[in-house]
Amino acid sequence: MTPTRGRTRTRRPKRGKSRLRISLRRRRPIPPASTRPPKSQREHLLHSLPPYSGPYAVGYLEIELPVRRPRHFSHIKRNGSPALKLDTVLFSIYYPADDTFSSGSSSSTTRPPWLPRPRTETCKGYATFLSVPRPLVTAYIALTSMFTKLPAFRNAPLSHRRPASATGGGKESSSSSSSSSNSSSSKTTLPNNPQTSKKETSETGEKPIFPVVIFSHGLGGSRTSCSAICGDLASFGFVVVALEHRDGSGARTFVNKAGASPDLESQHLDLRRPRSSEAHDDRKPNQAPRRRGLVVGRRTKAKKERRAQTQPKPYYKVDYLFPKHNAYDTSPRNERGIDTELRRAQMDMRLAEIEEAFYALSLINDGHGVQVRAQNLRKSGNVGASANGLDGIDWEEWAGRLYLDHVTIMGHSFGGATAAQVLRLERFGWVGQGILLDAWGPVMPESSPECNAFQKPILSIGSEAFMHWTECHDRIQQICREARDSGAVCWSLTIRGSTHLSQTDFAVLYPNWISLLMKTLVNPKRAIHLTVYSALEFLKITLPTEQTRFDASREQLLSKADSETKALFDHRPDEKFIATRLFIPNEFSLRVRGFLRRFDRWKRNRDQGVPTDASGKPLVGLVSWGAGKEMFVHLSPRQEDMEAYMKRAGEQ
């Protein structure tokens, strides 16, 4: 036989990996590299948040401002002082950022931490909220997500370009391309809003104006607990204001005192020991420090002197406020029901905080950003603040760049109930529509002469765990039907296999714990994706035309929504687990098959029905239902109602 030395052999593609499949995988929509901040070494080893899927890089601001009228709500007290005090308002702003800033040097692209500062104290607050030992929670969070960063850039410049397409193709869209995309999408079942533009934008050379979303967190949450949703909306061209409520509904938050006003007094929950230079020292020269006497069971003289020398801190902390004699009023099985006095007072304070945040946005939009920076309490030296503060921001770039009409109110859990209350009050006339994420239905006030009927568009996206909570689910459906009967478009959806935390960052950072403890079936990243893209499609319909320069036509989730879809109860748990977890038939075998599926790459790549994230990775949960079957549709607008709504909107 003749030797084959020197011949070159052509390798054939392996079976199951054809060139066609490889080309299809390469054509998956991937956001531009400049919008995705690089991961740190810790994030490669520990828990991290996924990059945002929109065409924009995301900027991040942190602002705490004194309120215009400090006051307290209700007569509820703790430790002899009012428990619900409104001294300052704290919120984070997620916004479309300039790509040139994100692609610069690493020294100019700092990323904010996911866990609010001071992080150790925040961990202790979560331990108190969960009623578990503090050392255990603090140590576990420190080893997993204490150094997790948001995929956003702190104090980045506001973007000065038009939104590109949601596929991340990269080219800036002009006025003609955006108008053509609007006309093409209007051929679908759910057309775009035909409202005429009140503010004409020039075809070239004018900086874009961005719509605004205000987000309210739920019990135990913070301004970063739903950053995956807030940041994703910002990556599509929205300015999202995420509040951190000080009403005792969060795990732990810190309030900086803003001066010598008598209304801004501490709750006397925190005391600071004086520095050694301030304390009285009667030691002789060259004398060793005296050992402070500590006798168990008896207050010594030294301890009394130290207690007398203490002084109030320039801040105070607010932990989760448990109702007296009814600590678990959120449980569906609680015989005493909800602590109405506390929850209504908390909601009133939340509404006041939303008004203060909107006032701050008005100052920034009117060109008074320098005033906001001067009053900001989240600056170097104050508790919970970053060393950067609001440094390096060109406030002139923010002037006139926000749409402060038809603002969207959005919230999760208790925040969803807060959003519903905002929609029905006349004093929030600047709010145009609302998005309720797994809202806490029983806490919502009933219809009364003081509260108007719901007349604004509503999108409700709930979890399957809350769907089995009959009282909560019926209340949400009542609200949606009330809005639909008034002529507004309304959708009520449920993400299959989801639980209450599936729309928060906790499910993304701790998917295994959420799956094991709460029996979640859906992939957490997929639940976030369904929530964000349903919200984008809803806003594409309800916002005025000049505010809809974003692409939301990837899957058309609402267009395919069918109100005749029947909800299934295969995963309904026992009564003692209602609203907290689901039931998984044959759970052990299902988990074993899911674990082995991770190593079956050929089968996973061949499966075209599995959805993927922005980077092309498949989003496989314990159960995958396929496109079009991932959500239950309880209520959707009829075609004639949609046409009537569009006609009224066009006449305005």
N, C-alpha and C positions, 0 to 999 in steps of 0.2 A: 504494500500500500504506500502511496506517496504521502509524505508528511504534509501537514497543513500549516507548517510554520510560516509566519509572515502574513497569513490571511486574517482579515478583520471580520469578525462576526457581528451581525446586526442583531441587537436584542429586541425580541418581540415584547410588546406590553403584556404584563401579567394578566392572567384571567380575572375578569371582574373589574379591571381598571382600564377601560378603553379610552382612546383619545377623546371621544365624545364626552365621556363622563368627566375626564380631567378638565376639558374646556368648560364644561358647565360649572364645575366647582370654582374655576377661576373667575367666572363671570358673576359670582355671587356679590351682592352689594356690600361693599366695605367702606366705612367712613374714611375720609382723607387722613393720612398719617399725621398731619399737623393738628388734627382735632383730638388725637388720642395721646394723652400724656404717658410717658414711659413709666413702667412699674419699677418700684424700688426693689432692692434685694430682699427686704423683709416681706414685701407683698408676694414675691415668688414663692416664699416658704410658708407664709401665713395667709390669712383670709384677705381677699381683696374684692373690690367692686368692679363690675364689668364696664368697659367704655360705653359712652353714649352713642346712640345709633344715628343721630341727625348729622347734617352737613356742617354745623357750626361747632367750633370749639366753645367751651363753657367757662365763663368767668364766675367769680364768687366774691361777694361782699358780706361783711358782718357788721351790723349797725345796732346800737342800743342808744335810745334817745329818751330824755325826760318827757313825760306826757304833759299836755297843756294844762290839765286840771287833775292833780293827784287826788285820789279818793279811795275809799274802800267800799266793798259791796257786801251787803247784808250785815247782820250782827254776829255772825259766827266768829268765834274767837278760839285761839290756841295759845296757851301760856299767857293768858291775860291780854293779848293784843289781837286786833282784827286779822283774821287768817287770809282774807282776800283783799290785798292792797295793790292798787295800781299806781306805781311810782314811775316806772319806765316801760318802754316797749322794746323788745328784742326780736330781731328777725334777720334772716339771711336772704340774699338776693342771688339767684341763679340767672344768668343772662348770656346772650350770644356774645362771644368774645372775638377779638381780632386774631386771625391765624398767625400773623407775623410775630405776635407776642409769644404765642405758644411754641413757635419754632426757634425761639431765641435761646440764649444761654440758660443753663440750669439755675444759675443764681437769680435770674429774674422771673422764674416760673415756679414759685413756691406753691404747694398744694395744701389745702386745709385738711386737718384731721377729721375723720368721720366721727369719732367720739368727742363730744364737746369738752372743752377745757373748763376747769381742771379735771383731767381724765380720771384720776384716782377717786376723787370725790363723786364724780358721775357714776363710777362703778359701784360705790357704796350706796348711792341713791337707787340704782337698779336692784341691789340686794334688798334694800328696805321695801321696795315696791313688790318684789317677788317673795318676800318673807323667807329668805334663805340666808345662811351665814355670810357675812361680809367678806372674810378672807377667801372663801371658796370662789365667790363671784369675781372679786377683784383679781385674784391670781389667774383665773381662767380667761377673763377678757384681756388681761395683760399679755397672755401667751398667744392670743388669737387675733384680736382686732384693735388693741390699744394703739397700734401704729398704722392702722389702715388709713389710707388717704382717699379723699374724693377725687375722681377723675376730672377735676376742674382746676382752674388757675386763679389764685387769689389776686384781686385788684387788677385784673387784666383790662385792657382798653375795650370799650364797647365797640362791637363790630360796625364797620362803615359800609358794608356791602349788602347786596340783595341776597335773599335766601337762595341757595342752590337747591337742586332737586334732592329729595330724600334718599335717593340711591347713592349719594355721595360722589357723583360723577365729577364734581369739582368746578365746572365752569359757572361763572356768575350768570344768573338769569336776568334777562333784560325785561323791559316792560312788555314787549311783544310776546316773549316766550311765556311769561306768566299769564298773560291774557289768553294765550292759546291753550295753556294747560287748564285754565278755568273753564274754557268752553268745551274742551274735550271731556272733562270730568262731569260737566253738566248733563251729559247724555246718559249717565247712569240713573239708577232708580232714585237716588237722593241727589238732586242737583245742588249747585252752590247757591249761596245766598245772593239774590239779585239786588241787594240794597245799593243804592247809588253812593258813590264816594263823597263824603263830606269834605275831605281834605285831599285835593288833587295833588298827586305826586308826579314830578317831572319824569320823563323817560330816562334821562341820563343825568348824572352829576349830583343827584340829591341823596342824602343819607337816609337809610330806611328808618321807619318808625315801627316799634315793636308792640304787640298786644301784651296785656298784663294778666297774670294769674296769681291769685292769693290763695295760699295753701294753709290749712289748719290741721294740726296733728291730733292724734287720739290719746287715750289714757296711756301713760307711761312713755309717751313719745317726746321728741325734741325737734329742733329745726333741721336736723340731719337724718332723722329716722326714716324719712321717705325720700332721700336724696336721689335714688334711682329714678323715680318718677319725675321729680322736680327737675333734675339735670337733663333727663331725656327730652322733656318739653322745651327746656332752654336751648337744647341743641337743634331744635326745629324753628327757632326764632321767637320764643316767648321769654318775657321777663317774669320769672316766678319768684314771688315773695313768700318764703316759708317762715311762719311765725313760730316763736317758742313761747307758749303761754305760761304766765306766772300765777295761774289760778289754782295751783295745787293738783293739776291733772297730769303733769309730767313727773318723771322719776325724781329728778333734782335739777334745779336751775339756780343761778346766782344773780342777784339784783344789785347793781352798783348804785350807791346813793349819790345823788346829783348835786349836793350842796347843803346849805344850812337852812333850807326851808323847813318849818316845823311839821309840814305834812310828810316829809321824807324821813321818818324816823324808823329805826330798825325794829324788827319784831323781838329783839333781845334774844334771838336764838343763837347768835354767834358773838363771842367776846374774844378780844385779842389781848394777850399779855403784853405789857410794855417792854420796850427794848431795855437792855441792860443799862444803857446810858441814861434812860429816862427814869428808871426805878431808883428808889432811895437806897444808897449803899453806905452803910455805916462801918464797913470793914476798915481795919487799920492798914497802913501801907505795908506791902510785902507779906500780907497775911493771906493764907490759902483760902479759897472759897469755902464757905461753910456748907456742910451737908444739910439739905433741907429735911427736917424731920417729918416722917410719914408714919403714922401709927394707925394700924388697921382698926376701923370702928370708932376712931376719935379724930376730931378736927383739931389739928395742932395750931399753935400760934403762927407759925410760918405760913401755913396754908391759908389762914384767915387774912394775913397781910397781903399775900399774892392775890387773893380774891378781891380785896378792897382796892388794889392798884390796877385792876383790869379796866379797860375802856372799850366802848363799842367799836366794832369794825366799820370800815367805810363801805361795807356791803352786807347783805344778809342772804341766806339761802332759803329756798322754798322746796320742801320735799312733797312727795305725794300725800295728799290729804285724805286720810281714811275717814269715812263718815262714822260718827260716834254711835255705838251700839248697833251698827249696821255696816260693818267693814266691807262686806262683799255684796253691796247692793247692785253690782253689775251682773250677778249670776241670774240666769233664768229661773233657777229653782229657789230663789230667795223668797221666803214667805212674806217678808216685810216690804218687798218691792224696792223701788228706787228712792233714795233720799232726795225728795223733790226740792227741798229748801236749798241744799248744797248744790245740786246740779243746775238748778235754775240760776243761782247766783254765779256759778262758774260760767254759765253760758252768757250772762249779761256782761261779765268781765271780758270774755272772749270777744264779744261784739265791740266793746270799747277798744280793745287792742287792735282789732281790724281797722277801725276808724283812724286810730293813731298811725298805723302803718300806711294807710292810704294818704293821710295828710303829709307824711314824710315823703312819699313818692311825688306828691304834688309840688312840694318844695324843690325836689331835685329836678322835676320836669320844667318848673318855672325858672330855672337858672339859679337857684339858691343852694346849690350843692356845697358851697364853701361853708355856709351856715350849718348845714347838716354835719359836715366834718368837724366843725368847731364844737358842736354839742355832743358828738359821739362819745360814749362812755366805754366802748370796747377799744381802748387804746393802750399803749404800753404802760405798764404799771398797775393797771386795774385787773381785778379778778376775771378770769376766763377770757382775757383778751390776747390777741396776737401781737407780737412786737411790731408788725407792719401797720396795724390799725387800718386807716384809710389812706395811707401814703401812696403817692404816685398816681392818683386818679385825676384825670382831666375832667373836671365837672362841667366844663363848657360843652364837652362832647355829649353829655346826657341831657342838655337842655332841649326840650321839644322833641324828645326821641321816644316818648311813651304814649300809647293810646290809653287815656284814662276814662274813656267811655266804653261801655259794654265789657267791663272787667269780668273775668271768670272767677267765681268762688269755688274752691275745691277743698275737700277734706276727707280724712279717713276716720272711721269709727266715731268717736265723740266729735271729731272735726267734721265728719259728714253731717251729723245732726246740727252742728253750728252753721254749716253752709246752707242747710235747708232753712234754718231760721233767718239767715240773711236774705234769702230769696223772697221771703214773705213780708219783710218790713219795708215801709215806704222810705225810711231815711237812708236806705242803701240803693238809691235810684241809679247810681253809677254802675251797679252790678247788672249784667245782661243775662247771664245763664249760670247754671251750677252743675258740678259733677260730684256725685256722692259715691265714695268708695267704702263699701261695706259699712254703711251708716248704722249707728246705734239707734234703732227706731223707737224703743220705749221712752227714751229721754226727750223726744221731741214734743213740744207743747201741742195740745189739741187745738183745733180751730176755735176761735173766739172772736168777738167783735173787735178786740184790740189787734188781732193778727189777721191780715188780709189772706185771702185764698192764694194758692200758688198759681201764678200767671206767667212764669218765665220758663224757658226750656230747661229740662232736667235730663241728665244722664246718670243712671244709677247702675253701678257695677258692684255686685256683691259676691260673697264667697258661698260655697256650697254648705259650709258649716253653719253660717247664719241663715241660709235658706231653710234649714230644718228647724230653726227657732221661729215658731209660728207667730208669736206676738210681734217680733221684730220684722219679719217678712211681710206680714199683713199691714203693718204701719207704713212701710216703704211703698207698698203697692197702693195704699190709700193716697199717699202724697202724689205719686205718679199719675194716678187716675184723676186726681183733682187738677193737676196741671194740664193734663190732656183735655179735660172737659172745658177748661177755660180757653182753649184754642192754641196752646203751646205744644210744640213737638216734644216728645218724651220717649225715652227708652229705659227699660228695666231689664238688666242682664245678670247672669250668674256664671262665673267661671267654674267649670266642672272640676271636681277634685281639689278645690282650693279651700284653705282655712283662713282664719281671721288675719293672720300675719303674712299671708301670701303676697300682699301688695306693699310690704314694707321691706326695708333693707335687712331686717333680721332673717328673713327667709332666704335672702341671697347670700348672706355671710355665714349662716348656720343651717344649710339645707338638710343635713343629716339629722340634726336634732329636731328640726321642725317636722321632718318626715316621720321620725320614730315616735315623738311625743304627741304630735297633733294628727298623725296619720294623713299627711298631705300627699296627694297623688300627682298633682300637676307639677311640672318643672317650675321652680320659682322665677327663673328668668323669663320663661314663657308667659307666666301670669303677669309679670311687669310689662312685657311686650303687648299682650292683649289689652291691658289697661291703657297704655300710652296711645296705641294706634286707634283704639275705639274713641278715646278722648280727642285725638286729632281730627278724626272724621266728623265727630259731633261738632267741634268748633269750626270746621270748614263749612258746615251748614248754617250755624247760628250766628257767627260773627259777621260784621259788615264786610263788604267786598274788599275794602282797602286793608283789612287786617288778616286776610286769608292768603298771604303770599307764601304759603308753605305747601309741601306735597304730602298728602295723606291718603293716596290712592293705591297703596301697596297691596292690601288684602281686601279692602272694602268690607269690613266686618259688619258695619251697620246696614250696608246695602243688602247683604245676604241674610240679615236677621229676619227670622220668620216667627211671628207671634204664635203660630200653631205648634211650635216645638214644645213637647211635653217634658217636664222635668221628671227625672228618674230618682228613685229613692233607694237604690241599691246600696248606697253608702251611708244611709241614715244610722246614726249611732243609738245606743241606749239612752234613755231619758237623762241619766246622770251625767252623760257626756255631751248633751245638746249644746251647740254653739262653741264648744271647745275643741272637738276632734271629730273625725269621721270613722266609719267602720270599713275595714278592708277584708273582704272574703278571701280565704286562702292566702293570708298575708305572707307567711313564711315562704311558700313556693314562689309567690310573685316577686318577693325581694331577691330570692336566689336567681331567678331568671333575669331580673334587672341587673344584677351584679355580673352575671356571665355575659350579658349583652355588651358590656363595656369592652370586652376583649374580642368581640366578633366584628372587626372593622369592616370586612367585606360585606357582610349583611347590612350593616348600618349605612354604608355608603350607597348600597344598591337601593335602599328604601327611599323612594322619592316622596313619601308622605310625611316624613318627619320634618317638622319646622326647624329652622336654623336661626342663630343669632346674627348680629351684624358682621361678625368675623367669619361666618360660615360653619360654626360648630353646631352640631345637632342638639336640640333641646328636648331630651328624652326624659320623661318622668316615669313613675311606676306604671302609669297607664297613659297611652297616647291615643287620642280619639281621631286624630286627623283633622285637616282643615275643614272648616264649616260645621264641625260637631263639638267644638271645644267650649261652647257657651250655651246655657239655657236662655231662652228669650221669653220673658213673662209678659212684656208689654212693648209695643212699638207703634208708631203713628201709622194710621191708615193712609192710603195714597191720596184720598181726597182731602184729608187733614193736612198732609204735607203740601199739596198744591195751594190750599187756602192760606197756609202760613207763609209760603213764598210770595203769594200775591199781596198779602198785607205788609210783608217786609219790604217789598219793592215800592209800595206806595208811601212809605215813611220817608 
